[in-house]
């Protein structure tokens, strides 16, 4: 079952509260280099487990998010091999252990890039046993301004969206997230084309916030819509700019995003290729282009989407947690075959409880799924077609990556009573889950409350969630 077609008018994301409180009005006299700037200074690599202490009590549960080593990387250049001093073992609190193990000395792993301390998602030494190892990555979430500060915006305006073509390199012998894997390059077994656009030649649309100033760092919102249409006239964001952010409308090739449609769905033989999804190089290339030409607050880059675009947001939130501060999704899901995740991500997810197109799940082969009235045949076909067991497993993956402890929840916002927030998550990486009773696919309402900014101007749920996310240190 492929995501059904939606008209372009179905979704116009992120029309909400102004961003004024989070704008950084600062001159860019020394713009940084590259798509994500690198600065010298304190940087730590991924969290590494210290030597477990000897417990004097029963074994505790894995610790929560710990503080990773505070080694200093010399020169702060990407992929530098600077000397990392030994750090303090993580401070995760054990579950039921009666005694705290001795924190072991930890040597952090040299980071790959650089502008501040990294928050690893796992603990080092917990109460009686060591917690899970944190994600090594990045050596510091970007918090400064982009190289495009001070650059004139050219033909882009705040009155409408301007189309930008973009070329993405094809991978050679080594496949990375910066290039398109051979399978998706023209001539490859999973290649697609539409109107001259391919996975290595794509486009996006961009609209500036009102009164855009080249010396002010703005948040960026990338958005993707549901299946339907072709290049240029698709994706999301083709609406009025009410956010105070730089809005980017993403486009797809063959009626859907690869991670939310035909390139990574419907073929058990083809789906494994999407561990090297062509969407991640596309998203990274779009961000690099935007950051090079416009003044971007690198600590507030967001991705959201509906249906096919929701799958895109799940994939990006997994593989690009090093550059994305948060994601919002509606009726999407996460692939079983997907790129390697890079760390924790703040997330708000909306899903319909009776959606049989992109079910919540978890779906189990050989078993019916009663909430959406799906038979065994329906379930088996959906798992194979979507390469997914539902959106709930995607939520659980984020809870795990964020180092959330337990499953206790509290109401997120009385105005949106179907949404709950997990109380055991780190404050920097909140997780909000909004399962809508009685809502199917292409339905975002419950009890006359709209949970998506789609067709309702000013609907604040998702945008308010994103604006509350502070920049990481």
VOGU-3710 file (C-alpha; in Angstrom, 3 decimals, decimal comma):
1> xxxxxxxxxx> 0,000/0,000/0,000  1,592/3,218/-1,094  0,795/6,561/0,495  -2,228/7,998/-1,248  -2,024/11,115/-3,381  -2,702/14,459/-1,749  -3,241/17,761/-3,475  -0,726/20,520/-2,987  -3,342/22,564/-1,176  -3,751/19,832/1,476
11> xxxxxxxxxx> -0,771/21,036/3,512  0,806/24,417/4,149  3,067/23,788/7,089  4,278/25,927/9,929  1,928/28,897/9,760  2,126/29,915/13,368  3,598/32,139/16,020  6,399/34,562/15,138  9,964/33,551/15,791  10,925/36,961/17,165
21> xxxxxxxxxx> 11,960/35,657/20,568  14,510/33,310/19,065  16,057/35,444/16,335  19,670/36,303/16,854  20,334/39,868/15,789  24,069/39,782/15,353  26,441/41,091/12,716  28,261/38,466/10,669  31,644/40,092/10,362  33,371/36,735/10,433
31> xxxxxxxxxx> 31,143/34,216/8,661  32,201/30,647/9,188  33,239/28,321/6,418  31,272/25,447/4,926  27,680/24,418/5,256  28,036/23,913/8,980  30,617/26,109/10,588  33,524/24,770/12,556  35,152/26,697/15,343  38,021/25,906/17,564
41> xxxxxxxxxx> 37,343/25,304/21,190  35,976/22,759/23,521  34,577/19,738/21,797  33,841/16,248/22,818  33,291/13,143/20,829  30,638/10,571/21,333  29,962/9,277/24,800  32,145/6,350/25,726  31,537/3,998/28,585  33,914/4,151/31,510
51> xxxxxxxxxx> 34,965/1,100/33,411  31,945/-0,183/35,278  32,176/0,158/39,038  31,827/-2,804/41,255  28,287/-2,812/42,575  27,601/-3,544/46,156  23,915/-3,963/45,533  21,743/-5,421/42,839  22,325/-4,469/39,250  20,587/-1,250/38,300
61> xxxxxxxxxx> 18,986/-0,381/35,003  21,104/1,430/32,407  21,785/5,013/33,325  20,159/7,938/31,599  21,962/10,537/29,525  25,418/11,068/30,926  27,937/13,834/30,567  30,643/12,873/28,185  34,352/13,584/28,353  35,405/17,159/27,961
71> xxxxxxxxxx> 38,502/16,636/25,865  39,821/19,497/23,791  40,251/18,975/20,052  43,156/20,895/18,589  42,356/23,418/15,885  38,710/22,391/15,679  38,909/21,305/12,045  36,560/18,633/10,709  38,022/15,147/11,059  40,877/16,481/13,158
81> xxxxxxxxxx> 42,624/14,031/15,418  43,104/16,410/18,312  44,137/15,137/21,690  41,209/14,307/23,914  41,740/14,458/27,656  40,142/11,905/29,876  36,659/12,859/30,939  34,497/12,018/33,868  32,300/8,958/33,662  28,632/9,581/32,982
91> xxxxxxxxxx> 26,302/10,435/35,814  23,319/8,295/34,917  21,271/7,205/37,908  20,796/3,467/38,210  17,332/2,034/38,322  17,004/-0,297/41,290  20,640/-0,718/42,277  21,323/-0,177/45,928  24,847/1,048/45,469  26,536/3,344/43,001
101> xxxxxxxxxx> 29,447/1,836/41,131  32,706/3,704/40,974  32,853/5,969/37,954  35,634/4,814/35,675  38,025/7,112/33,877  36,780/7,781/30,384  38,662/8,894/27,343  36,378/10,551/24,838  36,601/9,748/21,144  37,947/12,514/18,965
111> xxxxxxxxxx> 35,037/14,309/17,353  34,605/14,843/13,668  33,621/18,384/13,711  33,338/21,056/16,144  31,809/23,956/17,795  30,956/23,073/21,303  30,406/20,265/23,693  28,551/17,251/22,406  25,619/15,779/24,241  25,996/12,008/23,880
121> xxxxxxxxxx> 22,726/10,145/24,099  23,927/7,369/26,331  25,336/7,245/29,809  28,876/6,232/30,579  28,921/4,658/34,033  25,549/4,247/35,661  24,635/3,257/39,166  25,589/-0,355/39,154  26,091/-1,055/35,464  27,269/1,128/32,648
131> xxxxxxxxxx> 24,644/2,703/30,444  24,518/2,390/26,682  27,221/4,089/24,690  26,323/7,516/23,395  26,442/8,495/19,740  29,900/9,631/18,677  29,296/12,206/16,385  29,697/15,429/15,595  31,787/16,835/18,314  29,424/19,604/19,021
141> xxxxxxxxxx> 25,986/20,575/17,781  26,215/23,715/15,630  24,968/26,785/17,466  26,406/29,691/15,508  25,490/31,463/12,263  25,996/30,224/8,736  28,491/31,439/6,169  25,693/33,097/4,202  25,252/35,924/6,708  25,944/39,223/4,985
151> xxxxxxxxxx> 25,136/37,837/1,521  22,456/39,604/-0,541  19,445/37,311/-1,110  19,368/37,743/-4,886  16,011/36,921/-6,479  14,523/35,370/-3,332  11,755/37,325/-1,615  9,315/37,113/1,269  6,324/37,322/-1,094  6,551/33,961/-2,807
161> xxxxxxxxxx> 8,664/30,848/-3,221  11,608/30,867/-5,598  12,692/27,605/-7,227  16,334/26,539/-6,880  17,879/23,704/-8,862  20,577/21,737/-7,087  23,069/19,055/-8,117  24,100/16,324/-5,698  27,294/14,338/-6,327  27,152/10,655/-7,133
171> xxxxxxxxxx> 29,167/8,374/-4,869  32,264/6,649/-6,100  33,771/3,656/-4,349  32,805/5,042/-0,933  29,169/5,703/-0,081  28,514/8,540/2,370  25,584/10,727/3,346  26,986/13,503/1,167  26,563/11,667/-2,156  23,959/9,521/-3,928
181> xxxxxxxxxx> 24,573/5,775/-3,880  25,124/4,103/-7,298  21,766/2,284/-7,087  19,917/5,616/-7,310  22,127/7,352/-9,876  20,772/7,394/-13,462  21,367/3,918/-14,845  21,166/2,335/-11,379  18,572/-0,280/-10,464  16,611/2,190/-8,272
191> xxxxxxxxxx> 17,062/5,305/-10,406  14,052/7,514/-11,156  13,459/10,584/-13,272  10,724/13,106/-13,913  10,876/16,120/-16,201  14,665/16,111/-16,339  15,047/15,743/-12,566  16,779/12,734/-11,005  18,184/11,848/-7,606  21,372/13,731/-8,497
201> xxxxxxxxxx> 19,621/16,730/-10,075  16,751/18,035/-7,963  15,196/21,272/-6,780  13,651/22,988/-3,815  11,655/26,154/-3,208  12,528/28,902/-0,732  10,688/31,852/0,767  12,328/34,418/3,041  10,724/35,784/6,203  9,261/39,274/6,075
211> xxxxxxxxxx> 11,815/42,081/6,358  14,683/39,624/5,915  17,997/41,085/7,087  21,331/39,642/6,044  22,860/40,158/9,495  20,140/38,337/11,457  20,375/34,568/11,891  17,001/32,947/11,124  15,685/29,463/11,829  15,102/27,212/8,835
221> xxxxxxxxxx> 12,069/24,968/8,340  12,268/22,275/5,663  8,929/20,693/4,833  7,594/17,891/2,691  4,031/17,152/1,611  2,091/14,044/0,676  2,402/12,125/-2,588  1,236/13,793/-5,779  2,614/16,042/-8,475  6,096/16,327/-9,893
231> xxxxxxxxxx> 9,228/18,385/-9,420  8,828/22,100/-8,660  5,063/21,982/-8,024  5,218/19,782/-4,968  6,652/19,315/-1,541  5,557/21,719/1,130  5,780/25,304/2,164  3,973/26,904/-0,763  1,910/29,187/1,416  1,998/32,477/3,270
241> xxxxxxxxxx> 5,061/33,080/5,406  3,926/33,673/8,957  6,716/32,049/10,926  9,657/34,439/10,885  11,720/31,560/9,508  13,333/30,746/6,181  10,900/28,246/4,682  12,092/25,520/2,321  9,702/23,390/0,258  11,204/20,014/-0,610
251> xxxxxxxxxx> 10,392/18,239/-3,867  10,307/14,624/-4,939  11,014/12,823/-8,180  8,352/10,226/-8,913  5,283/11,533/-7,095  6,639/10,786/-3,607  9,833/11,102/-1,620  12,011/8,017/-1,952  11,586/7,271/1,751  7,859/7,857/1,573
261> xxxxxxxxxx> 6,960/6,309/-1,732  7,940/4,332/-4,765  11,743/4,115/-4,601  11,776/2,562/-1,123  8,353/0,909/-1,086  6,588/-1,940/-2,796  9,591/-4,118/-3,580  11,114/-6,430/-1,008  14,156/-6,721/-3,281  14,671/-2,954/-3,614
271> xxxxxxxxxx> 13,905/-1,814/-0,074  17,269/-2,889/1,428  18,964/-0,385/-0,903  17,441/2,407/1,154  19,978/2,010/3,932  21,709/4,429/1,542  18,665/6,596/1,002  19,031/9,260/-1,720  16,948/11,615/0,433  19,691/12,190/3,014
281> xxxxxxxxxx> 22,233/13,504/0,470  19,419/15,648/-0,958  18,522/17,131/2,431  22,169/17,771/3,274  22,771/19,421/-0,095  19,709/21,653/0,311  20,883/22,734/3,760  24,392/23,419/2,505  22,987/25,589/-0,288  20,677/27,524/2,033
291> xxxxxxxxxx> 23,361/28,062/4,655  25,854/29,283/2,077  23,489/31,898/0,614  21,353/32,996/3,557  21,842/33,891/7,208  20,865/30,775/9,134  20,729/30,056/12,856  22,468/26,677/12,749  21,061/25,716/16,141  17,473/25,971/14,890
301> xxxxxxxxxx> 17,134/23,914/11,726  13,903/21,897/11,604  12,300/19,287/9,345  8,631/18,351/9,128  6,214/16,663/6,815  2,891/15,016/6,146  2,414/11,442/4,877  5,238/10,927/2,361  6,878/14,021/3,842  6,407/12,482/7,292
311> xxxxxxxxxx> 8,514/9,514/6,237  11,074/12,010/4,961  11,104/13,693/8,384  11,575/10,381/10,228  14,501/9,495/7,952  16,090/12,929/8,259  15,608/12,943/12,031  17,465/9,647/12,186  20,368/10,281/9,807  20,752/14,039/10,337
321> xxxxxxxxxx> 20,403/14,472/14,078  23,830/16,107/13,951  22,377/19,127/12,130  18,612/19,038/12,808  17,370/20,388/16,132  13,896/18,864/15,880  11,315/17,204/13,650  7,510/17,174/13,448  5,618/14,492/11,548  2,047/13,715/10,605
331> xxxxxxxxxx> 0,976/10,261/9,420  4,491/9,184/8,501  6,671/6,313/9,665  10,191/4,919/9,827  11,663/2,397/7,421  13,135/-0,876/8,625  15,896/-0,324/6,059  17,191/3,154/6,780  20,453/5,041/7,131  22,466/4,884/10,336
341> xxxxxxxxxx> 21,062/7,237/12,955  23,419/9,925/14,236  21,978/10,710/17,665  19,001/12,113/19,585  16,367/14,405/18,105  13,475/16,417/19,571  10,241/15,178/18,003  6,483/15,742/17,921  4,503/13,097/16,037  0,823/13,065/15,037
351> xxxxxxxxxx> -0,815/9,815/13,891  -4,363/8,576/13,290  -5,375/5,534/15,304  -7,433/4,045/12,447  -5,010/5,028/9,669  -4,571/1,891/7,551  -2,371/3,599/4,938  0,416/4,498/7,380  -0,664/2,543/10,488  0,520/3,294/14,002
361> xxxxxxxxxx> 1,188/-0,374/14,789  3,241/-2,094/15,841  2,269/-4,404/13,002  3,159/-8,095/13,306  3,439/-10,469/10,356  0,681/-13,060/10,407  -1,530/-11,123/12,825  -4,477/-8,781/12,166  -4,334/-5,180/13,387  -7,686/-4,441/14,998
371> xxxxxxxxxx> -7,350/-0,655/15,613  -7,332/0,012/11,855  -9,523/-3,008/10,976  -6,672/-4,622/9,032  -6,771/-8,336/8,230  -3,736/-10,632/8,297  -3,447/-10,185/4,536  -3,635/-6,396/4,921  -0,958/-6,397/7,606  1,428/-8,655/5,730
381> xxxxxxxxxx> 1,061/-6,633/2,545  1,522/-3,323/4,364  4,673/-4,453/6,175  6,189/-5,631/2,913  5,041/-2,611/0,922  6,000/0,086/3,436  9,085/-1,721/4,775  7,850/-0,724/8,211  6,031/-2,047/11,257  4,325/1,305/11,806
391> xxxxxxxxxx> 4,916/4,768/13,184  4,925/3,645/16,828  8,201/1,712/16,359  9,605/4,924/14,876  8,545/6,774/18,008  10,116/4,083/20,200  13,364/4,335/18,247  13,495/8,073/19,012  12,753/7,455/22,702  15,663/5,035/22,815
401> xxxxxxxxxx> 18,057/7,326/20,961  17,120/10,236/23,200  17,999/8,260/26,315  14,449/8,508/27,676  13,826/6,530/30,870  10,530/4,696/31,309  7,270/5,306/29,466  5,449/7,673/31,822  3,675/10,572/30,120  1,851/13,750/30,966
411> xxxxxxxxxx> -0,513/15,926/28,947  1,546/18,122/26,647  -0,869/21,005/26,125  -4,500/21,279/27,337  -5,395/22,804/23,973  -4,360/19,506/22,343  -5,558/16,825/24,777  -4,626/13,904/22,510  -0,916/14,773/22,824  1,253/13,379/25,604
421> xxxxxxxxxx> 4,869/14,180/26,465  7,238/11,518/27,810  8,443/12,684/31,212  11,621/10,585/31,294  13,288/12,273/28,327  16,154/14,775/28,607  14,914/18,358/28,620  16,947/19,090/25,489  15,259/16,260/23,561  11,521/16,203/24,334
431> xxxxxxxxxx> 9,270/13,620/22,676  5,559/14,353/22,136  3,164/11,717/20,778  -0,313/12,556/19,471  -2,386/9,465/18,508  -5,769/10,742/17,328  -8,752/8,488/18,173  -10,987/7,823/15,181  -8,642/9,583/12,731  -7,591/7,871/9,517
441> xxxxxxxxxx> -5,180/8,887/6,804  -5,561/12,445/5,543  -7,285/13,353/8,794  -5,648/15,562/11,410  -8,589/16,413/13,641  -10,003/15,083/16,886  -12,958/16,588/18,750  -12,920/19,579/16,390  -9,281/20,347/17,190  -6,815/20,398/14,305
451> xxxxxxxxxx> -3,444/18,860/15,167  -1,633/19,891/12,000  -0,991/23,363/10,593  -2,189/22,044/7,234  -5,297/23,908/6,204  -5,748/26,030/9,323  -3,812/29,298/9,392  -2,142/29,932/12,694  -2,562/26,415/14,122  0,253/26,576/16,666
461> xxxxxxxxxx> 0,837/22,989/17,866  3,846/21,994/15,791  5,418/25,388/15,348  5,163/26,202/19,054  6,853/22,891/19,868  9,778/23,794/17,623  10,114/27,374/18,852  10,425/26,186/22,443  13,562/24,209/21,611  16,580/26,121/22,861
471> xxx> 19,884/25,997/21,047  22,188/23,325/22,407  25,517/24,428/23,928
//
